[in-house]
Amino acid sequence: MAGWPLLAAGPRTPDAPARDPSRIVSMDFGLTETLIEMGRPPLAVPNPASWTQWVVEPALPAGTVNLGTDREPNLELLAALRPDLIVTTPYLDGIEPLLRRFAPTRRFSIYAPPKGDAYARSIIATRALAAAIGAVSAGEDLVGRAQATMEAARARLTAAGLNERPLLVVNFLDDRHVRVYGAGSLFGDVMERTGLVNGWTRPVNYWGFATVGIEALAEIPAGRLIYMEPVSPDTLERLAASPLWNTLSFVRAGRIDRLPPVLMFGMLPSAMRFARQLQSRLAEAPSHG
């Protein structure tokens, strides 16, 4: 890659990962949260400072090394870490040959063409990752905990009659545009597994979302809107003053809920967090009708 300095000493380049690798570098937050939940946290990740903004839980262990940015990691640091294994995703295909100079590298695909079920792909990737690090039992435990979380949320939401009206889940990009999650997204898949009706049935990209103007939401007969943090105070202030926003049916009825951050490109840990957040917030909402 242009701009990266040459290394004085060449890194290790074994053909296969060490048995039960312990020195793991993760290039993706979804893989990172999965490793943490399996009791095998990576020693380094890109941009760990943003973890509390986008992921929150599980907590990133203190002392996790900052690799820099995902597309331009610190190569000298990567060489010094001497990892047994690097895990990555198709998003970083452009630098995968470079990563392979430093350690055996495994690629796990959840959010990539063709469009599919992010939750089901997360199960497959969790099991593959668990096998790669010698933690098959921990992987199966995580899959089982995720399934139990979905079932518990579904039972509570159904009992409370919260599975009847369509629900929209969005991130505000600004006061005029949202990212709305449909089928195939992690959020959409969790909604399906917890018995909720996803109000967004229009086309989405292979990540499972569509980027639309707020006016498009007026055409959807949604009973409630959930918006995810982070969101800037300026955006909320401008929305409050927007005539268009204030004409939307769920706005007029006060059926809007704000949820803490959940990683939209996460895996089973994020799916569990989203299910728990939905269950908690919807069950305590003052108006469901």
Short mmCIF file of the C-alpha atoms (twelve columns), coordinates in Angstrom:
data_MODEL
# 
_entry.id   MODEL 
# 
loop_
_atom_site.group_PDB 
_atom_site.id 
_atom_site.type_symbol 
_atom_site.label_atom_id 
_atom_site.label_alt_id 
_atom_site.label_comp_id 
_atom_site.label_asym_id 
_atom_site.label_seq_id 
_atom_site.Cartn_x 
_atom_site.Cartn_y 
_atom_site.Cartn_z 
_atom_site.pdbx_PDB_model_num 
ATOM 1   C CA . MET A 1   0.000   0.000   0.000  1 
ATOM 2   C CA . ALA A 2   1.325   3.438   -0.904 1 
ATOM 3   C CA . GLY A 3   2.541   5.441   2.041  1 
ATOM 4   C CA . TRP A 4   3.408   2.480   4.288  1 
ATOM 5   C CA . PRO A 5   7.085   2.237   5.226  1 
ATOM 6   C CA . LEU A 6   9.111   -0.899  4.627  1 
ATOM 7   C CA . LEU A 7   9.845   -2.974  7.683  1 
ATOM 8   C CA . ALA A 8   13.428  -3.474  8.736  1 
ATOM 9   C CA . ALA A 9   12.697  -7.029  9.863  1 
ATOM 10  C CA . GLY A 10  10.263  -9.262  8.088  1 
ATOM 11  C CA . PRO A 11  7.267   -10.544 10.063 1 
ATOM 12  C CA . ARG A 12  6.417   -14.188 10.556 1 
ATOM 13  C CA . THR A 13  4.508   -15.737 7.673  1 
ATOM 14  C CA . PRO A 14  3.534   -19.305 8.655  1 
ATOM 15  C CA . ASP A 15  1.222   -21.136 6.297  1 
ATOM 16  C CA . ALA A 16  -1.229  -22.151 9.013  1 
ATOM 17  C CA . PRO A 17  -2.238  -20.633 12.331 1 
ATOM 18  C CA . ALA A 18  -0.763  -21.958 15.545 1 
ATOM 19  C CA . ARG A 19  -2.795  -24.604 17.322 1 
ATOM 20  C CA . ASP A 20  -5.265  -22.815 19.610 1 
ATOM 21  C CA . PRO A 21  -3.820  -19.375 18.794 1 
ATOM 22  C CA . SER A 22  -3.714  -17.023 21.745 1 
ATOM 23  C CA . ARG A 23  -2.198  -13.916 20.155 1 
ATOM 24  C CA . ILE A 24  -5.104  -12.841 17.967 1 
ATOM 25  C CA . VAL A 25  -5.462  -9.562  16.123 1 
ATOM 26  C CA . SER A 26  -8.998  -8.637  15.072 1 
ATOM 27  C CA . MET A 27  -9.647  -6.148  12.279 1 
ATOM 28  C CA . ASP A 28  -13.413 -6.008  12.861 1 
ATOM 29  C CA . PHE A 29  -15.550 -5.047  15.859 1 
ATOM 30  C CA . GLY A 30  -18.101 -7.805  15.216 1 
ATOM 31  C CA . LEU A 31  -15.368 -10.438 15.315 1 
ATOM 32  C CA . THR A 32  -13.877 -8.695  18.343 1 
ATOM 33  C CA . GLU A 33  -17.086 -8.810  20.375 1 
ATOM 34  C CA . THR A 34  -17.441 -12.482 19.463 1 
ATOM 35  C CA . LEU A 35  -13.905 -13.273 20.599 1 
ATOM 36  C CA . ILE A 36  -14.513 -11.462 23.888 1 
ATOM 37  C CA . GLU A 37  -17.741 -13.374 24.517 1 
ATOM 38  C CA . MET A 38  -15.896 -16.634 23.853 1 
ATOM 39  C CA . GLY A 39  -13.269 -15.711 26.434 1 
ATOM 40  C CA . ARG A 40  -10.506 -15.103 23.887 1 
ATOM 41  C CA . PRO A 41  -10.234 -11.327 23.485 1 
ATOM 42  C CA . PRO A 42  -7.874  -10.085 20.785 1 
ATOM 43  C CA . LEU A 43  -4.694  -8.356  21.808 1 
ATOM 44  C CA . ALA A 44  -5.160  -5.549  19.252 1 
ATOM 45  C CA . VAL A 45  -7.915  -3.904  17.196 1 
ATOM 46  C CA . PRO A 46  -8.192  -0.792  15.014 1 
ATOM 47  C CA . ASN A 47  -9.494  2.384   16.645 1 
ATOM 48  C CA . PRO A 48  -10.481 0.982   20.066 1 
ATOM 49  C CA . ALA A 49  -11.455 4.480   21.266 1 
ATOM 50  C CA . SER A 50  -14.656 4.253   19.204 1 
ATOM 51  C CA . TRP A 51  -15.782 1.031   20.911 1 
ATOM 52  C CA . THR A 52  -17.836 2.815   23.553 1 
ATOM 53  C CA . GLN A 53  -19.543 4.899   20.862 1 
ATOM 54  C CA . TRP A 54  -20.676 2.022   18.660 1 
ATOM 55  C CA . VAL A 55  -20.495 -1.260  20.597 1 
ATOM 56  C CA . VAL A 56  -20.529 -0.586  24.376 1 
ATOM 57  C CA . GLU A 57  -20.853 -4.220  25.472 1 
ATOM 58  C CA . PRO A 58  -19.131 -6.516  25.957 1 
ATOM 59  C CA . ALA A 59  -16.509 -4.177  27.360 1 
ATOM 60  C CA . LEU A 60  -13.247 -4.003  25.480 1 
ATOM 61  C CA . PRO A 61  -10.525 -5.222  27.858 1 
ATOM 62  C CA . ALA A 62  -8.173  -2.617  29.235 1 
ATOM 63  C CA . GLY A 63  -4.829  -2.731  27.511 1 
ATOM 64  C CA . THR A 64  -6.184  -3.668  24.088 1 
ATOM 65  C CA . VAL A 65  -3.615  -2.340  21.636 1 
ATOM 66  C CA . ASN A 66  -4.606  0.376   19.164 1 
ATOM 67  C CA . LEU A 67  -3.631  -0.689  15.630 1 
ATOM 68  C CA . GLY A 68  -4.566  2.647   14.084 1 
ATOM 69  C CA . THR A 69  -7.215  2.673   11.369 1 
ATOM 70  C CA . ASP A 70  -8.611  -0.483  9.831  1 
ATOM 71  C CA . ARG A 71  -7.551  0.364   6.272  1 
ATOM 72  C CA . GLU A 72  -4.111  1.649   7.272  1 
ATOM 73  C CA . PRO A 73  -2.987  -0.273  10.350 1 
ATOM 74  C CA . ASN A 74  0.323   0.434   12.025 1 
ATOM 75  C CA . LEU A 75  2.567   -2.130  10.356 1 
ATOM 76  C CA . GLU A 76  5.542   -1.733  12.676 1 
ATOM 77  C CA . LEU A 77  3.253   -2.353  15.635 1 
ATOM 78  C CA . LEU A 78  1.629   -5.325  13.922 1 
ATOM 79  C CA . ALA A 79  5.053   -6.855  13.309 1 
ATOM 80  C CA . ALA A 80  6.072   -6.263  16.927 1 
ATOM 81  C CA . LEU A 81  2.907   -7.964  18.220 1 
ATOM 82  C CA . ARG A 82  3.808   -11.185 16.371 1 
ATOM 83  C CA . PRO A 83  0.217   -12.468 16.218 1 
ATOM 84  C CA . ASP A 84  -0.638  -16.136 15.830 1 
ATOM 85  C CA . LEU A 85  -3.755  -15.246 13.846 1 
ATOM 86  C CA . ILE A 86  -5.389  -12.213 12.215 1 
ATOM 87  C CA . VAL A 87  -9.150  -12.242 11.661 1 
ATOM 88  C CA . THR A 88  -10.798 -9.959  9.127  1 
ATOM 89  C CA . THR A 89  -13.852 -9.490  6.875  1 
ATOM 90  C CA . PRO A 90  -14.551 -8.837  3.168  1 
ATOM 91  C CA . TYR A 91  -14.665 -5.105  3.942  1 
ATOM 92  C CA . LEU A 92  -10.865 -5.211  4.169  1 
ATOM 93  C CA . ASP A 93  -10.191 -7.454  1.194  1 
ATOM 94  C CA . GLY A 94  -7.965  -4.731  -0.237 1 
ATOM 95  C CA . ILE A 95  -5.385  -5.136  2.521  1 
ATOM 96  C CA . GLU A 96  -5.766  -8.851  3.232  1 
ATOM 97  C CA . PRO A 97  -2.632  -9.763  1.209  1 
ATOM 98  C CA . LEU A 98  -0.724  -7.286  3.348  1 
ATOM 99  C CA . LEU A 99  -2.092  -8.755  6.586  1 
ATOM 100 C CA . ARG A 100 -0.973  -12.208 5.478  1 
ATOM 101 C CA . ARG A 101 2.618   -10.995 5.627  1 
ATOM 102 C CA . PHE A 102 2.329   -10.836 9.395  1 
ATOM 103 C CA . ALA A 103 0.359   -13.947 10.353 1 
ATOM 104 C CA . PRO A 104 -2.113  -16.523 9.046  1 
ATOM 105 C CA . THR A 105 -5.247  -14.555 8.231  1 
ATOM 106 C CA . ARG A 106 -8.839  -15.826 8.311  1 
ATOM 107 C CA . ARG A 107 -11.680 -14.006 6.596  1 
ATOM 108 C CA . PHE A 108 -15.250 -14.268 7.910  1 
ATOM 109 C CA . SER A 109 -18.151 -13.015 5.796  1 
ATOM 110 C CA . ILE A 110 -21.348 -11.697 7.360  1 
ATOM 111 C CA . TYR A 111 -22.061 -8.417  5.559  1 
ATOM 112 C CA . ALA A 112 -21.152 -9.067  1.938  1 
ATOM 113 C CA . PRO A 113 -22.906 -10.008 -1.288 1 
ATOM 114 C CA . PRO A 114 -25.124 -11.815 -1.854 1 
ATOM 115 C CA . LYS A 115 -27.669 -10.235 0.480  1 
ATOM 116 C CA . GLY A 116 -28.565 -12.618 3.261  1 
ATOM 117 C CA . ASP A 117 -29.538 -13.281 6.842  1 
ATOM 118 C CA . ALA A 118 -26.970 -11.499 9.041  1 
ATOM 119 C CA . TYR A 119 -28.012 -13.475 12.111 1 
ATOM 120 C CA . ALA A 120 -27.696 -16.858 10.408 1 
ATOM 121 C CA . ARG A 121 -24.376 -15.830 8.879  1 
ATOM 122 C CA . SER A 122 -23.210 -14.742 12.323 1 
ATOM 123 C CA . ILE A 123 -23.914 -18.224 13.656 1 
ATOM 124 C CA . ILE A 124 -21.874 -19.760 10.837 1 
ATOM 125 C CA . ALA A 125 -19.033 -17.287 11.366 1 
ATOM 126 C CA . THR A 126 -19.095 -17.794 15.146 1 
ATOM 127 C CA . ARG A 127 -18.691 -21.537 14.753 1 
ATOM 128 C CA . ALA A 128 -15.936 -21.126 12.173 1 
ATOM 129 C CA . LEU A 129 -14.107 -18.614 14.353 1 
ATOM 130 C CA . ALA A 130 -14.471 -20.853 17.398 1 
ATOM 131 C CA . ALA A 131 -12.987 -23.767 15.450 1 
ATOM 132 C CA . ALA A 132 -10.111 -21.594 14.222 1 
ATOM 133 C CA . ILE A 133 -9.077  -20.657 17.766 1 
ATOM 134 C CA . GLY A 134 -9.738  -24.017 19.408 1 
ATOM 135 C CA . ALA A 135 -12.804 -22.848 21.314 1 
ATOM 136 C CA . VAL A 136 -15.622 -24.920 19.813 1 
ATOM 137 C CA . SER A 137 -17.428 -25.338 23.137 1 
ATOM 138 C CA . ALA A 138 -17.339 -21.591 23.806 1 
ATOM 139 C CA . GLY A 139 -18.709 -20.950 20.337 1 
ATOM 140 C CA . GLU A 140 -21.619 -23.315 20.860 1 
ATOM 141 C CA . ASP A 141 -22.308 -21.704 24.225 1 
ATOM 142 C CA . LEU A 142 -22.503 -18.290 22.562 1 
ATOM 143 C CA . VAL A 143 -24.867 -19.587 19.868 1 
ATOM 144 C CA . GLY A 144 -27.062 -21.119 22.566 1 
ATOM 145 C CA . ARG A 145 -27.114 -17.951 24.665 1 
ATOM 146 C CA . ALA A 146 -28.110 -15.907 21.633 1 
ATOM 147 C CA . GLN A 147 -30.971 -18.255 20.829 1 
ATOM 148 C CA . ALA A 148 -32.185 -18.172 24.434 1 
ATOM 149 C CA . THR A 149 -32.067 -14.363 24.392 1 
ATOM 150 C CA . MET A 150 -34.192 -14.249 21.223 1 
ATOM 151 C CA . GLU A 151 -36.740 -16.660 22.683 1 
ATOM 152 C CA . ALA A 152 -37.000 -14.781 25.987 1 
ATOM 153 C CA . ALA A 153 -37.486 -11.451 24.215 1 
ATOM 154 C CA . ARG A 154 -40.083 -12.944 21.883 1 
ATOM 155 C CA . ALA A 155 -42.070 -14.378 24.790 1 
ATOM 156 C CA . ARG A 156 -42.123 -11.086 26.684 1 
ATOM 157 C CA . LEU A 157 -42.911 -8.923  23.667 1 
ATOM 158 C CA . THR A 158 -45.680 -11.256 22.526 1 
ATOM 159 C CA . ALA A 159 -47.204 -11.456 25.981 1 
ATOM 160 C CA . ALA A 160 -47.275 -7.675  26.133 1 
ATOM 161 C CA . GLY A 161 -48.972 -7.449  22.727 1 
ATOM 162 C CA . LEU A 162 -46.038 -5.558  21.254 1 
ATOM 163 C CA . ASN A 163 -45.760 -7.690  18.126 1 
ATOM 164 C CA . GLU A 164 -48.804 -6.317  16.339 1 
ATOM 165 C CA . ARG A 165 -47.851 -2.905  14.920 1 
ATOM 166 C CA . PRO A 166 -45.051 -2.373  12.375 1 
ATOM 167 C CA . LEU A 167 -41.854 -0.923  13.774 1 
ATOM 168 C CA . LEU A 168 -39.170 1.127   12.016 1 
ATOM 169 C CA . VAL A 169 -35.562 1.045   13.223 1 
ATOM 170 C CA . VAL A 170 -33.292 3.834   11.995 1 
ATOM 171 C CA . ASN A 171 -30.052 5.705   12.477 1 
ATOM 172 C CA . PHE A 172 -30.234 9.451   11.834 1 
ATOM 173 C CA . LEU A 173 -27.553 10.516  9.384  1 
ATOM 174 C CA . ASP A 174 -28.734 14.121  9.681  1 
ATOM 175 C CA . ASP A 175 -32.084 15.868  10.080 1 
ATOM 176 C CA . ARG A 176 -33.130 14.901  6.536  1 
ATOM 177 C CA . HIS A 177 -31.827 11.370  6.032  1 
ATOM 178 C CA . VAL A 178 -31.959 8.072   7.861  1 
ATOM 179 C CA . ARG A 179 -30.509 4.627   7.511  1 
ATOM 180 C CA . VAL A 180 -33.502 2.319   7.902  1 
ATOM 181 C CA . TYR A 181 -33.032 -1.386  8.572  1 
ATOM 182 C CA . GLY A 182 -34.891 -4.056  6.657  1 
ATOM 183 C CA . ALA A 183 -34.747 -7.795  6.101  1 
ATOM 184 C CA . GLY A 184 -31.245 -9.243  6.166  1 
ATOM 185 C CA . SER A 185 -29.815 -6.628  8.519  1 
ATOM 186 C CA . LEU A 186 -28.858 -7.704  12.020 1 
ATOM 187 C CA . PHE A 187 -31.575 -5.467  13.456 1 
ATOM 188 C CA . GLY A 188 -34.174 -6.768  11.008 1 
ATOM 189 C CA . ASP A 189 -33.254 -10.358 11.756 1 
ATOM 190 C CA . VAL A 190 -33.536 -9.792  15.491 1 
ATOM 191 C CA . MET A 191 -36.950 -8.217  15.002 1 
ATOM 192 C CA . GLU A 192 -38.076 -11.271 13.055 1 
ATOM 193 C CA . ARG A 193 -36.756 -13.659 15.705 1 
ATOM 194 C CA . THR A 194 -38.398 -11.735 18.529 1 
ATOM 195 C CA . GLY A 195 -41.773 -11.645 16.796 1 
ATOM 196 C CA . LEU A 196 -41.799 -7.963  15.877 1 
ATOM 197 C CA . VAL A 197 -43.111 -6.657  12.559 1 
ATOM 198 C CA . ASN A 198 -40.524 -4.725  10.559 1 
ATOM 199 C CA . GLY A 199 -42.267 -1.815  8.893  1 
ATOM 200 C CA . TRP A 200 -39.554 -1.431  6.242  1 
ATOM 201 C CA . THR A 201 -40.326 -3.928  3.475  1 
ATOM 202 C CA . ARG A 202 -38.785 -1.972  0.613  1 
ATOM 203 C CA . PRO A 203 -35.467 -2.825  -1.072 1 
ATOM 204 C CA . VAL A 204 -32.263 -2.722  0.964  1 
ATOM 205 C CA . ASN A 205 -28.598 -3.189  0.117  1 
ATOM 206 C CA . TYR A 206 -26.602 -6.296  1.000  1 
ATOM 207 C CA . TRP A 207 -25.933 -4.837  4.454  1 
ATOM 208 C CA . GLY A 208 -29.682 -4.897  4.987  1 
ATOM 209 C CA . PHE A 209 -30.413 -1.173  5.117  1 
ATOM 210 C CA . ALA A 210 -31.610 1.623   2.864  1 
ATOM 211 C CA . THR A 211 -30.558 5.260   3.051  1 
ATOM 212 C CA . VAL A 212 -33.622 7.413   2.443  1 
ATOM 213 C CA . GLY A 213 -34.987 10.876  3.003  1 
ATOM 214 C CA . ILE A 214 -37.238 11.326  6.007  1 
ATOM 215 C CA . GLU A 215 -40.134 11.934  3.627  1 
ATOM 216 C CA . ALA A 216 -40.000 8.230   2.705  1 
ATOM 217 C CA . LEU A 217 -41.006 7.346   6.257  1 
ATOM 218 C CA . ALA A 218 -44.306 9.159   5.725  1 
ATOM 219 C CA . GLU A 219 -45.245 6.477   3.209  1 
ATOM 220 C CA . ILE A 220 -44.766 3.630   5.728  1 
ATOM 221 C CA . PRO A 221 -47.659 2.700   8.029  1 
ATOM 222 C CA . ALA A 222 -45.407 2.245   11.053 1 
ATOM 223 C CA . GLY A 223 -46.814 2.166   14.550 1 
ATOM 224 C CA . ARG A 224 -43.554 3.136   16.229 1 
ATOM 225 C CA . LEU A 225 -40.089 4.378   15.366 1 
ATOM 226 C CA . ILE A 226 -36.896 3.362   17.161 1 
ATOM 227 C CA . TYR A 227 -33.813 5.456   16.563 1 
ATOM 228 C CA . MET A 228 -30.366 4.357   17.600 1 
ATOM 229 C CA . GLU A 229 -27.618 6.315   19.280 1 
ATOM 230 C CA . PRO A 230 -25.258 7.921   18.600 1 
ATOM 231 C CA . VAL A 231 -27.150 10.930  17.317 1 
ATOM 232 C CA . SER A 232 -26.054 14.545  17.532 1 
ATOM 233 C CA . PRO A 233 -28.050 17.019  19.643 1 
ATOM 234 C CA . ASP A 234 -28.107 19.367  16.636 1 
ATOM 235 C CA . THR A 235 -29.922 16.743  14.579 1 
ATOM 236 C CA . LEU A 236 -32.577 16.292  17.241 1 
ATOM 237 C CA . GLU A 237 -33.031 20.029  17.598 1 
ATOM 238 C CA . ARG A 238 -33.498 20.501  13.859 1 
ATOM 239 C CA . LEU A 239 -35.934 17.586  13.718 1 
ATOM 240 C CA . ALA A 240 -38.015 19.082  16.497 1 
ATOM 241 C CA . ALA A 241 -38.388 22.233  14.375 1 
ATOM 242 C CA . SER A 242 -39.048 20.375  11.109 1 
ATOM 243 C CA . PRO A 243 -42.626 20.658  9.748  1 
ATOM 244 C CA . LEU A 244 -42.122 17.442  7.769  1 
ATOM 245 C CA . TRP A 245 -40.943 15.480  10.765 1 
ATOM 246 C CA . ASN A 246 -43.818 16.703  12.874 1 
ATOM 247 C CA . THR A 247 -46.386 15.497  10.330 1 
ATOM 248 C CA . LEU A 248 -45.274 11.847  10.625 1 
ATOM 249 C CA . SER A 249 -47.918 9.712   12.319 1 
ATOM 250 C CA . PHE A 250 -45.622 8.160   14.929 1 
ATOM 251 C CA . VAL A 251 -44.251 11.603  15.804 1 
ATOM 252 C CA . ARG A 252 -47.734 13.050  16.304 1 
ATOM 253 C CA . ALA A 253 -48.680 10.077  18.463 1 
ATOM 254 C CA . GLY A 254 -45.477 10.231  20.503 1 
ATOM 255 C CA . ARG A 255 -44.519 6.678   19.554 1 
ATOM 256 C CA . ILE A 256 -40.761 7.261   19.276 1 
ATOM 257 C CA . ASP A 257 -38.080 5.538   21.299 1 
ATOM 258 C CA . ARG A 258 -34.352 6.115   21.586 1 
ATOM 259 C CA . LEU A 259 -32.055 3.151   22.116 1 
ATOM 260 C CA . PRO A 260 -28.428 3.145   23.276 1 
ATOM 261 C CA . PRO A 261 -25.800 2.189   20.705 1 
ATOM 262 C CA . VAL A 262 -25.767 -1.292  19.213 1 
ATOM 263 C CA . LEU A 263 -23.271 -2.259  16.526 1 
ATOM 264 C CA . MET A 264 -25.268 -2.417  13.294 1 
ATOM 265 C CA . PHE A 265 -22.546 -4.543  11.679 1 
ATOM 266 C CA . GLY A 266 -22.109 -6.751  14.725 1 
ATOM 267 C CA . MET A 267 -22.582 -10.446 15.301 1 
ATOM 268 C CA . LEU A 268 -24.376 -12.485 17.970 1 
ATOM 269 C CA . PRO A 269 -23.313 -10.305 20.935 1 
ATOM 270 C CA . SER A 270 -24.812 -7.253  19.203 1 
ATOM 271 C CA . ALA A 271 -27.924 -9.249  18.322 1 
ATOM 272 C CA . MET A 272 -28.371 -10.119 21.994 1 
ATOM 273 C CA . ARG A 273 -27.814 -6.531  23.084 1 
ATOM 274 C CA . PHE A 274 -30.365 -5.261  20.557 1 
ATOM 275 C CA . ALA A 275 -32.956 -7.845  21.626 1 
ATOM 276 C CA . ARG A 276 -32.518 -6.916  25.289 1 
ATOM 277 C CA . GLN A 277 -32.717 -3.200  24.506 1 
ATOM 278 C CA . LEU A 278 -35.874 -3.660  22.431 1 
ATOM 279 C CA . GLN A 279 -37.513 -5.816  25.067 1 
ATOM 280 C CA . SER A 280 -36.717 -3.393  27.855 1 
ATOM 281 C CA . ARG A 281 -37.638 -0.191  26.031 1 
ATOM 282 C CA . LEU A 282 -40.824 -1.364  24.336 1 
ATOM 283 C CA . ALA A 283 -42.137 -3.039  27.448 1 
ATOM 284 C CA . GLU A 284 -41.798 0.193   29.449 1 
ATOM 285 C CA . ALA A 285 -43.048 2.518   26.689 1 
ATOM 286 C CA . PRO A 286 -46.160 4.413   27.840 1 
ATOM 287 C CA . SER A 287 -48.116 3.793   24.645 1 
ATOM 288 C CA . HIS A 288 -48.106 0.719   22.443 1 
ATOM 289 C CA . GLY A 289 -51.201 1.389   20.410 1 
# 
